[in-house]
Amino acid sequence: DCPVLEIYKGENEIYSSAWNPETVIWDEVPGVLALTPNKTIYGDMTMVCYEPLKDGQRNVLFRYWVHTAFLPTSKENDNDDTSDTVAVTQFRDE
């Protein structure tokens, strides 16, 4: 099965790759998961990637927190580019 990536702002889930599986590309051999969320996501957030298991259980592959207090000022709101944003994650068995 394809891993699922969820993005949260605080306690609110704002994106899940399970919502639109047709926008997800999963290549198991090199372990590459490519997503097209079709929305701009910025600011503080938490990303959780997991492998869905039977009975609603999940095997968490990684969690990633972004805290904007450590990032320079963004000009995202000044950007008129309407192109899709693509996120790519690579998994490796080591």
JOSUL-V520596 format. One record per residue. PHI is phi in whole degrees, -180 to 180 (999 if undefined). OMEGA is omega in radians with two decimals (* if undefined). D_CENTER is the distance of its C-alpha to the mean C-alpha in Angstrom with 1 decimal. Layout:
phi:omega:d_center
PHI:OMEGA:D_CENTER
PHI:OMEGA:D_CENTER
This chain:
phi:omega:d_center
999:3.14:16.5
-79:3.03:13.0
-62:3.12:10.4
-113:3.05:8.2
-113:3.09:4.6
-120:3.11:5.5
-122:-3.11:5.7
-123:2.91:9.4
-115:-3.00:12.2
65:3.13:15.0
-93:-3.05:15.5
-92:3.06:14.2
-77:-3.11:11.1
-107:3.12:10.2
-156:2.97:7.5
-143:3.10:7.3
-66:3.11:7.3
-74:3.14:10.7
-67:-3.12:12.0
-135:-3.06:12.5
-61:3.13:12.7
-71:3.11:14.7
-94:-3.08:11.9
-111:3.03:10.4
-116:3.14:12.4
-121:3.08:13.0
-116:-2.99:15.8
-66:-3.04:16.9
-61:3.06:19.7
-85:-3.14:18.0
78:-3.11:14.8
-109:3.07:12.5
-117:3.13:9.4
-113:-3.08:9.0
-126:2.97:7.2
-127:-3.05:9.1
-71:3.14:8.0
57:3.03:11.6
-156:3.08:11.4
-84:-3.13:11.8
-123:-3.14:9.8
-146:3.14:11.9
91:3.13:13.8
-63:-3.13:13.4
-160:3.03:10.2
-126:3.06:8.9
-111:3.09:5.7
-127:3.10:7.2
-119:-3.09:7.2
-146:3.06:10.6
-100:3.11:13.2
-68:3.11:15.1
-115:3.12:18.8
-65:3.08:21.9
61:3.08:23.1
76:3.11:19.8
-76:3.08:19.2
-146:3.09:16.1
-105:-3.10:15.8
-70:3.12:13.2
-88:3.04:12.2
-163:2.97:10.7
-125:-3.14:10.0
-138:3.13:9.4
-106:3.06:11.2
-117:3.11:11.8
-121:-3.00:15.3
-73:3.09:16.8
-63:-3.11:20.3
-100:-3.10:20.0
-109:3.08:18.8
-68:3.12:21.4
-58:-3.11:21.8
-97:3.07:19.5
-110:-3.10:21.1
-58:-3.10:18.3
-70:3.12:20.6
-87:-3.05:23.3
-86:3.11:21.4
-91:-3.14:22.9
-69:-3.11:20.7
-104:-3.13:19.2
-69:3.14:17.4
-70:3.05:14.0
-98:-3.13:11.1
-116:3.08:9.4
-111:-3.14:6.6
-126:3.11:8.2
-127:3.11:8.1
-116:3.12:11.6
-110:3.10:13.2
-132:3.01:16.9
-89:-3.14:19.5
-128:*:21.9
